[in-house]
Amino acid sequence: MSAMENESPAFEDEFLTTKQIADALKKNLGTIQRWCREGKLPAAKIEGTYIVRRVDFDDWFRSKQPAMQLSSDDQLVQA
């Protein structure tokens, strides 16, 4: 079991995995990992796994899609 799987719900609400981001953006997991590695997406690497603070992802996403926003349930909505 990985460190991410052992964390509390509060931790899960504050951070996103690359898989969660890939699923939300409908991108390949390798693309998201490359963006993290290249610094295009703000991330921390912990025990070989990239994680992204939700607030950093939200800010990054808004900067890339100014006409779109994430709703509180992570659904894309027109601004």
C-alpha positions in Angstrom: 0.0 0.0 0.0 1.4 3.4 -1.0 1.8 6.4 1.3 -1.1 8.1 -0.6 -3.5 5.3 0.2 -2.8 5.6 3.9 -3.6 9.3 4.1 -6.7 10.8 5.7 -9.6 12.2 3.7 -8.4 15.8 4.5 -5.1 15.0 2.8 -7.0 13.6 -0.2 -9.1 16.8 -0.4 -6.0 19.0 -0.4 -3.9 17.0 -2.9 -4.5 15.4 -6.3 -2.7 12.5 -7.9 -1.5 12.6 -11.5 -4.1 10.0 -12.3 -6.9 12.2 -10.9 -5.6 15.1 -13.0 -5.3 12.9 -16.1 -8.8 11.6 -15.7 -10.2 15.2 -15.1 -8.4 16.6 -18.2 -8.9 13.4 -20.3 -5.1 13.3 -20.9 -2.7 10.4 -20.9 -1.1 9.8 -17.5 2.3 10.0 -19.0 1.6 13.5 -20.3 0.6 14.7 -16.8 3.7 13.1 -15.3 5.9 14.8 -18.0 4.2 18.2 -17.3 5.1 17.7 -13.6 8.7 16.6 -14.4 9.2 19.6 -16.7 7.7 22.0 -14.2 4.7 22.9 -16.5 2.4 21.7 -13.7 3.3 22.6 -10.1 3.9 19.3 -8.3 6.0 17.7 -5.5 7.6 14.3 -5.9 7.2 12.1 -2.8 8.5 8.6 -2.8 8.6 8.6 -6.6 5.0 9.8 -7.0 4.0 13.3 -8.1 1.3 15.0 -6.2 -0.3 18.4 -6.8 -1.9 20.7 -4.3 -5.5 21.2 -5.3 -5.2 25.0 -5.0 -2.1 25.0 -7.3 -3.9 22.8 -9.8 -7.0 25.2 -9.7 -4.7 28.2 -10.2 -2.8 26.5 -13.0 -6.1 25.4 -14.7 -7.6 28.8 -14.5 -4.5 30.3 -16.1 -4.8 27.9 -19.0 -8.6 28.1 -19.5 -9.7 31.6 -18.4 -13.2 31.1 -19.7 -13.7 27.8 -17.8 -13.6 27.0 -14.1 -13.8 24.0 -11.9 -17.0 23.7 -9.8 -16.7 22.5 -6.2 -17.3 18.9 -7.4 -14.4 19.1 -10.0 -16.7 19.5 -13.0 -15.8 22.0 -15.7 -18.3 24.8 -16.0 -18.6 27.8 -18.2 -17.5 31.0 -16.3 
